[in-house]
Amino acid sequence: MKFFNRENELTLFEKIKKQASTTAQFTVLVGRRRIGKTKLVLKSLEKDTFLYFFVTKKSEALLCQDFIIDIKEKLNIPVFGTITEFKDLFALLMDYSKTKQINLIIDEFQEFWTINPAVYSEMQKIWDLNKDKSKMNLIVSGSIYYLMKKIFENSKEALFGRATERIQLKPFSIKILKNISQTYNKSYTAKDLLAFYILTGGIPKYVELFVDKNSLSFEKMLDEIFRQNSYLLDEGKNILIEEFGKEYTTYFSILSLLASSKTSRSEIESVLEKNIGGYLDRLEVEYTIIKKIKPIFSKPGSRSVKYKIEDNFLNFWFRFIYKYRSAIEIGNFDYIKTIVKRDFDSFSGKFLEKYFIEQISESKQYNLIGTYWEKGNKNEIDIVAVNRKEKKALIAEVKLNKSRISIDLLKEKSKKLLHELKNYKIEYKAFSLDDV
């Protein structure tokens, strides 16, 4: 698959590289696994000489041996003696960068936390002493979000405040996903595109997988997921267990219930029979896997709260793969595909809402976009978008089938909401699969 999108990020990396020719730059790149961090950085430096250090779970001494080989090959720097500590390697490179610019990538930077956490304070000291005379273009990336956040955003940590740029890589937008579908599957249907949006969540690795396997119809995507040895079957477990550690079973249970439309804390606690407040807070704040949702215009402190899994693919994984893992273990893939096809319309409805919210957000016409409901989940409205400056608002209902939407009923449900929108020009709309 050809390289799509990321023009803004590539432009920023080019700017940073130029800045590093006169003064050292320290860029932190974060994003969930499979989102294309490494591919992006390598693309940004494809015409330049660079060092690429991948931090694997091995001893610091063995890592240094690997890194020295790269240094000798790329920079032809003589390295005397045996270097077994990363601080000495980093000091060598910082000193060299005073005379010649170096592009240094350190991938999976958070792994030093388990190998030797002192590396961060040692790097901080070396950086502070040398950065003003250095031409170092340092780019560090990591996939374990809560650790990367702790390393660079916790004021008690050594590298707090050292980053000169922080980039959080996002999934492909719906515009890019549509572009990819048009490029590789010219006969795609609206359902195919919605399924592509749900099953990949815009994550480049999953997009690339389906493109390379020529699996861009709904049916073919399911065949690619539900087959023997499909790596997507273990994907949720593989990307989250390291994040959650020993308590992953509780987190997995919560996420499984959220994916099954139990979106309130009380609903989840009634099933799990335990207090989950702390778990929800960590999932939202530390891991950024879920998002807290309140009705638009709700007052501070309102208890009308729902939760949702932010990642489309993880939503699907917990709803249909983790839930039916016993069938997967015995290889009964046809059974699960039958369930997915049976339930997909009802499951995909919330993603169709999310699709149009993203589309409206990309239009840049509104400064506030959300959903609305009243006590007891009454008078739910899928999309409310507001432009405060122009005093206009969009109120929309979303369903797969447009014939099931009544604008008159939507207006009736909006009566209380209109108290917040006095003197606004209101537009009522029906969005369906036909509009994808």
C-alpha positions in Angstrom: 0.0 0.0 0.0 1.3 3.4 -0.9 2.0 6.1 1.8 -1.2 8.0 2.6 -1.8 11.2 4.4 0.5 12.5 7.2 1.4 15.6 5.2 1.0 17.9 8.2 3.3 15.7 10.3 5.9 15.3 7.6 5.9 19.1 7.2 6.4 19.5 10.9 9.3 17.0 11.0 11.0 18.8 8.2 10.7 22.1 10.1 12.1 20.4 13.2 15.0 18.9 11.2 16.0 22.4 9.9 15.8 23.8 13.5 18.1 21.1 14.7 20.8 22.4 12.3 21.3 25.3 14.7 20.0 24.1 18.0 19.2 20.7 19.5 15.6 19.4 19.1 13.8 16.8 21.3 10.6 15.5 19.8 8.3 13.1 21.5 6.0 11.0 19.3 3.2 9.1 20.9 0.3 7.0 19.6 -1.3 3.6 20.1 0.4 0.5 18.6 0.0 0.0 14.9 -0.7 3.6 14.2 2.4 4.1 12.0 4.8 6.0 14.3 7.9 4.2 13.0 6.9 4.3 9.4 6.2 8.1 9.6 9.5 8.9 11.2 11.5 6.8 8.7 9.5 8.4 5.9 10.4 11.9 7.2 14.1 11.0 7.2 14.3 8.8 4.1 16.7 11.2 2.3 18.9 11.7 5.3 21.4 9.7 7.4 19.9 8.7 10.7 20.4 6.3 13.6 17.5 4.0 14.5 17.7 2.6 18.1 14.9 0.1 18.9 14.7 -0.5 22.6 13.9 -4.2 23.1 13.6 -6.1 26.4 17.2 -7.1 26.8 20.0 -6.0 29.0 21.3 -2.5 28.7 24.8 -3.9 27.8 23.3 -5.9 24.9 21.3 -2.9 23.7 24.5 -0.8 23.6 26.2 -3.5 21.5 23.4 -3.3 18.9 23.4 0.5 18.9 27.2 0.7 18.5 27.0 -1.4 15.3 24.5 1.2 13.9 26.7 4.1 14.9 29.8 2.6 13.3 27.9 1.8 10.0 26.1 5.1 9.7 28.4 7.7 11.2 31.8 6.0 10.9 32.6 7.2 14.5 35.4 5.2 16.2 34.2 3.7 19.4 37.0 2.7 21.8 36.6 0.3 24.6 33.4 -1.5 25.6 30.3 0.6 26.3 27.7 -1.1 28.4 25.7 1.9 29.6 23.4 3.9 27.4 24.4 7.2 29.1 28.0 6.8 27.7 26.6 6.2 24.2 24.3 9.1 24.4 27.1 11.4 25.7 29.2 10.3 22.8 26.5 11.2 20.3 25.7 14.5 21.9 29.4 15.4 21.8 29.6 14.4 18.1 26.5 16.5 17.3 28.3 19.7 18.3 30.2 19.5 15.0 27.8 17.6 12.7 24.0 17.2 12.8 22.7 13.8 13.9 19.2 12.5 13.4 18.6 10.0 16.2 15.4 7.9 16.6 14.8 5.9 19.8 11.8 3.6 19.3 9.8 2.1 22.2 11.5 4.6 24.5 9.4 3.6 27.4 11.1 0.2 27.6 14.0 1.8 29.4 11.6 2.0 32.4 11.9 -1.7 33.0 15.5 -2.1 31.7 17.1 0.8 33.7 14.9 3.7 34.7 18.0 5.7 35.6 18.6 6.2 31.9 16.0 9.1 31.9 17.8 11.1 34.6 21.2 10.4 33.0 19.9 11.5 29.6 18.4 14.7 31.2 21.8 15.7 32.7 23.6 15.0 29.4 21.0 16.9 27.4 20.9 19.9 29.6 24.7 20.2 29.6 25.1 19.9 25.8 21.9 21.0 24.0 22.8 24.6 23.5 25.9 23.7 21.4 24.4 20.6 19.9 22.8 19.9 16.5 21.0 16.8 17.7 17.6 16.0 16.1 16.4 13.5 18.7 13.0 11.8 18.1 11.7 9.3 20.7 8.5 7.4 20.3 6.5 5.0 22.4 3.4 2.9 22.3 2.6 2.4 26.0 0.7 5.7 26.5 0.6 5.9 30.3 4.3 5.4 30.6 5.2 7.9 27.9 2.9 10.4 29.5 4.5 9.8 32.9 8.0 10.1 31.6 7.4 13.5 29.9 4.4 15.0 31.6 4.9 14.2 35.3 6.7 17.1 36.9 8.5 14.7 39.2 10.2 12.9 36.3 13.7 13.8 35.0 12.6 14.5 31.4 9.7 16.7 32.3 9.8 19.9 30.2 12.7 18.7 28.0 10.7 17.9 24.9 10.7 20.8 22.4 7.9 19.2 20.4 5.2 16.7 21.2 3.2 14.9 18.5 0.3 12.6 19.1 -0.4 10.6 16.0 -4.1 10.1 15.3 -5.8 7.5 13.1 -6.6 8.2 9.5 -9.6 10.5 9.1 -12.8 9.4 7.4 -11.8 11.5 4.4 -8.6 9.5 4.0 -10.4 6.1 4.5 -12.8 7.1 1.7 -9.8 8.0 -0.5 -8.2 4.6 0.2 -11.5 2.8 -0.6 -11.8 4.7 -3.9 -8.2 3.9 -4.8 -8.3 0.2 -4.0 -12.0 -0.8 -4.2 -13.7 1.3 -6.8 -17.0 -0.7 -6.5 -17.2 -0.3 -2.7 -20.7 0.1 -1.1 -21.7 2.4 1.8 -21.8 -0.6 4.1 -18.2 -1.6 2.9 -16.9 1.9 3.8 -18.7 1.9 7.2 -17.3 -1.6 8.0 -13.8 -0.4 6.9 -14.2 2.5 9.3 -15.3 0.3 12.1 -12.9 -2.7 11.6 -9.8 -0.6 11.1 -10.7 2.5 13.2 -8.4 4.3 10.8 -5.3 2.5 12.2 -2.8 2.3 9.3 -1.6 -1.2 10.1 -5.1 -2.6 9.9 -5.9 -0.5 6.8 -2.7 -1.8 5.1 -3.6 -5.4 6.1 -7.0 -5.3 4.4 -5.6 -3.4 1.3 -2.7 -5.8 0.8 -5.1 -8.8 1.1 -7.6 -7.2 -1.3 -10.2 -7.6 1.5 -12.1 -4.3 1.3 -15.7 -5.6 1.2 -17.6 -6.3 4.4 -17.6 -10.1 3.6 -13.9 -10.2 2.8 -12.9 -8.2 5.8 -14.8 -10.7 8.1 -13.1 -13.6 6.3 -9.7 -12.0 6.9 -10.4 -11.5 10.6 -12.0 -14.8 11.3 -9.6 -17.3 10.0 -6.9 -19.6 11.4 -3.7 -17.7 12.3 -5.2 -14.2 11.8 -3.2 -11.9 14.0 -6.2 -9.7 14.5 -7.8 -12.3 16.7 -5.2 -11.7 19.5 -4.7 -8.0 18.7 -6.7 -6.6 21.5 -5.0 -8.8 24.0 -1.5 -8.1 22.6 -1.8 -4.3 22.6 -3.5 -3.9 26.0 -2.1 -6.6 28.4 1.2 -4.7 28.7 -0.7 -1.5 29.4 -2.9 -3.0 32.2 -0.5 -5.5 33.8 -1.8 -7.9 36.4 -5.3 -6.4 36.6 -6.0 -6.8 32.9 -9.0 -9.2 33.5 -11.0 -6.5 35.3 -10.2 -3.9 32.6 -11.1 -6.4 29.9 -14.4 -7.1 31.6 -15.3 -3.4 31.8 -14.3 -2.9 28.1 -16.3 -5.9 27.1 -19.4 -4.6 28.8 -18.9 -1.1 27.2 -18.7 -2.7 23.8 -22.0 -4.5 24.6 -23.7 -1.2 25.1 -23.6 -1.1 28.9 -22.4 2.5 29.0 -23.1 3.7 32.6 -21.0 3.0 35.7 -24.1 1.6 37.5 -24.8 -0.9 34.7 -21.3 -2.2 34.7 -21.0 -2.4 38.5 -24.3 -4.3 38.7 -22.8 -7.0 36.4 -19.3 -7.1 38.0 -20.5 -6.6 41.5 -17.6 -4.4 42.5 -16.7 -0.7 42.6 -15.1 0.3 39.3 -14.7 4.1 39.8 -10.9 3.9 39.9 -10.7 1.6 36.9 -12.9 4.0 34.8 -10.7 6.9 35.8 -7.5 5.1 34.8 -9.0 3.9 31.5 -10.0 7.5 30.7 -7.1 9.6 32.1 -4.0 7.3 32.1 -4.7 5.0 29.2 -7.1 7.3 27.2 -8.9 4.2 25.9 -12.4 5.3 27.0 -14.1 8.7 27.0 -16.6 10.2 29.4 -19.7 11.6 27.7 -22.2 14.1 29.1 -25.2 15.7 27.3 -24.3 18.8 25.5 -25.0 21.9 27.7 -25.0 19.8 30.9 -24.0 21.6 34.1 -20.7 21.0 35.8 -21.0 18.1 38.3 -23.9 16.6 36.4 -24.2 12.8 37.1 -25.7 12.2 33.7 -22.6 10.4 32.4 -21.9 7.6 29.9 -18.7 6.0 28.8 -17.5 4.8 25.4 -14.5 3.0 24.0 -12.7 5.5 21.8 -11.0 3.0 19.5 -13.3 1.5 16.8 -11.3 -1.7 16.4 -11.1 -2.4 20.1 -14.9 -1.9 20.3 -15.3 -4.6 17.7 -12.7 -6.8 19.2 -14.3 -6.8 22.7 -17.8 -7.1 21.3 -17.2 -10.1 18.9 -13.8 -11.6 19.5 -13.1 -11.4 23.2 -16.8 -12.2 24.0 -16.7 -15.4 21.8 -13.2 -16.4 22.4 -14.2 -20.0 23.3 -15.5 -20.5 19.7 -12.3 -19.0 18.4 -10.2 -21.4 20.5 -11.9 -24.4 18.8 -11.7 -22.7 15.3 -15.5 -22.3 14.8 -15.1 -19.2 12.7 -18.3 -19.6 10.7 -20.3 -19.5 14.0 -18.8 -16.1 14.9 -19.2 -14.7 11.4 -22.9 -15.6 11.5 -23.2 -13.7 14.8 -21.4 -10.7 13.4 -23.6 -10.6 10.3 -26.7 -11.0 12.5 -25.8 -8.2 14.9 -23.7 -5.8 12.7 -26.6 -3.4 11.9 -27.5 -2.8 15.5 -23.8 -2.7 16.5 -22.8 -0.3 13.7 -25.4 2.3 14.5 -23.3 4.1 17.1 -20.3 4.2 14.7 -22.5 5.7 12.0 -23.2 8.5 14.5 -19.5 8.8 15.2 -18.8 8.9 11.5 -21.0 11.9 10.9 -19.8 13.7 14.1 -16.2 13.4 12.6 -17.5 14.6 9.2 -19.2 17.6 10.8 -16.1 18.3 12.9 -13.9 18.2 9.7 -16.2 20.8 8.1 -15.0 23.4 10.6 -18.5 25.0 10.7 -19.1 24.5 14.4 -17.3 25.1 17.6 -19.3 22.7 19.8 -20.4 19.2 18.8 -22.0 16.6 21.1 -25.0 14.4 21.8 -28.0 15.1 24.0 -30.3 13.2 26.3 -32.5 13.9 29.3 -32.9 12.1 32.7 -33.7 8.5 32.3 -32.2 8.5 28.7 -35.3 10.2 27.4 -35.4 12.4 24.3 -32.0 11.2 23.0 -30.6 13.2 20.1 -27.7 11.8 18.2 -25.9 15.0 17.1 -26.1 18.6 18.2 -23.6 21.0 16.6 -23.4 24.6 17.5 -21.8 27.7 16.0 -21.8 30.3 18.8 -20.4 33.1 16.6 -23.0 32.8 13.8 -25.8 31.6 16.2 -26.7 28.6 14.2 -27.1 24.9 15.2 -27.6 21.6 13.6 -29.8 18.9 15.3 -29.6 15.5 13.6 -30.9 12.0 13.9 -28.8 9.1 12.6 -30.1 5.7 11.5 -28.9 3.2 8.9 -32.2 3.5 7.1 -33.3 7.0 6.4 -37.0 6.0 6.1 -37.0 5.3 9.9 -36.2 8.9 10.7 -39.0 11.4 11.5 -38.0 15.0 11.5 -41.2 15.9 13.3 -40.3 13.5 16.1 -36.8 15.0 16.2 -38.3 18.5 16.6 -40.5 17.2 19.4 -37.5 15.7 21.3 -35.6 19.0 20.9 -38.1 21.2 22.7 -36.1 21.4 26.0 -32.8 21.7 24.1 -34.1 24.8 22.3 -34.1 26.7 25.6 -30.3 26.7 25.3 -30.5 27.8 21.7 -32.7 30.9 21.8 -32.4 33.1 18.8 -30.4 30.5 16.9 -31.1 29.4 13.4 -31.9 25.7 13.7 -31.3 23.1 11.0 -32.8 19.6 11.4 -31.2 16.8 9.4 -31.6 13.1 8.9 -28.3 11.2 8.3 -28.2 7.6 7.1 -26.1 5.0 5.3 -27.1 6.8 2.1 -25.0 9.8 3.1 -21.8 8.0 3.8 
